[in-house]
Amino acid sequence: MYLTIEDRARDCAAYIIENDATVRAAAAELGISKSTVHKDISDRLPEFSPLLYRQVKVILEKNKAERHIRGGDATRRKYKGE
């Protein structure tokens, strides 16, 4: 349990940066919802840690640009029975 929302947002950001992780992976690791991770990163983090926000934003933009590729790979594996 986190003492403050800021602590939770910092932990989310740190996990994403250290592991080059997606929002979904961060949510699973920290035991919170994807919506909470997204809200913490996009709305709350810039208010108290703009530098950390900029670092996370780079990773999230990269993930967003690559998501169609990951989705296509997942579909291919599904239909190939892998």
C-alpha positions in Angstrom: 0.0 0.0 0.0 1.3 3.4 -0.9 1.4 6.3 1.5 0.7 8.9 -1.1 -0.4 9.1 -4.7 3.0 10.7 -5.6 4.9 7.7 -4.3 2.7 5.4 -6.4 3.2 7.6 -9.5 7.0 7.7 -8.9 7.1 3.9 -8.6 5.1 3.5 -11.8 7.5 5.8 -13.6 10.6 4.2 -12.2 9.4 0.7 -13.2 8.6 1.9 -16.8 11.9 3.6 -17.2 14.0 0.8 -15.7 12.3 -2.0 -17.6 11.3 -0.2 -20.8 7.9 -1.5 -19.9 4.4 -0.9 -21.1 1.5 0.5 -19.0 0.0 -3.0 -18.9 3.3 -4.5 -17.6 3.7 -1.8 -15.0 0.1 -2.3 -13.8 0.6 -6.1 -13.5 3.9 -5.7 -11.6 2.6 -3.1 -9.2 -0.8 -4.7 -8.7 -2.9 -1.7 -9.8 -5.1 -1.1 -12.8 -3.9 0.1 -16.2 -6.2 3.1 -15.8 -4.5 4.0 -12.5 -1.0 3.8 -14.1 -2.1 5.9 -17.0 -3.7 8.5 -14.8 -0.7 8.6 -12.5 1.8 9.0 -15.4 -0.1 11.3 -17.7 -2.0 13.6 -15.2 -0.3 13.5 -11.8 3.4 13.0 -12.5 3.9 16.2 -14.5 2.6 18.3 -11.6 5.3 17.2 -9.1 8.1 15.7 -11.3 8.3 17.1 -14.8 11.8 15.6 -15.4 10.6 12.1 -14.6 7.5 12.7 -16.7 9.6 13.6 -19.8 11.6 10.4 -19.4 8.5 8.2 -19.1 6.8 10.0 -22.0 9.6 9.0 -24.4 9.1 5.4 -23.5 5.3 5.6 -23.7 5.5 7.3 -27.1 7.8 4.5 -28.4 5.4 1.9 -27.1 2.5 3.6 -28.8 4.3 3.7 -32.1 5.1 0.0 -31.8 1.8 -1.4 -30.6 0.4 -2.3 -34.0 3.5 -4.4 -34.6 3.1 -6.3 -31.2 -0.6 -6.8 -32.0 0.1 -8.3 -35.4 2.7 -10.6 -33.9 0.3 -11.8 -31.2 -2.4 -12.5 -33.9 0.1 -14.4 -36.0 1.2 -16.6 -33.0 -2.5 -17.2 -32.2 -3.4 -18.5 -35.6 -0.2 -20.5 -36.0 -0.8 -22.2 -32.7 2.3 -21.1 -30.9 
